[in-house]
Amino acid sequence: MPHTRDGAARAHTTWRRQVAIVRAPDGVELRLTHRSALLSGTMEADWQLNPSESGHDFTAELTDAGPLKERIKQLILGAPVVLFSKSSCPFCAKAKVLFDELGAQQVSSIELDQDEDGPAIQAALLEVTGQRTVPNIFVGGRHIGGNDDAQAKAAAGELQTMLSAAMK
């Protein structure tokens, strides 16, 4: 039986890595990143990203997982900065400007809306990272999240450190 607050049923929430898997009372399952706070009046998820965590290496989960995941792994490891993006996404554009302003060299942008495997890549990224949205950003082979995550890491000086290490 779901918990209630003001007569509203709360969702059952399970955390894996830094992703919440929320099962609503009707059985619908949603995956939430740390930026998700309030889904609706009936479902809530609250948690904080560990500020010392600079990213997670998901490349081991992409090993021996078929040709598509192998392609994704090679893309992630093929450049110091990799953005899985969509050409019409304003948040993707902001992330690209951020990396340009930081002087990042060798930024690889994979435009999922222009790649024939784009939807499958996006689905595989969801499976591995728990993030479906774009931009889906990797620095030095480590997943850092989306635009908001990159902007926050840049404001804290953490992204610059990650870039410096990735460029070596």
Secondary structure by P-SEA (a helix, b strand, c coil): cccccccccccbbbbcccccccccccbbbbbbccccccccccbbbbbbccccccccccccccccccaaaaaaaaaaacccbbbbcccccaaaaaaaaaaaaacccbbbbbccccccaaaaaaaaaaaaccccccccccccccccccaaaaaaaaaaaaaaaaaaaaac
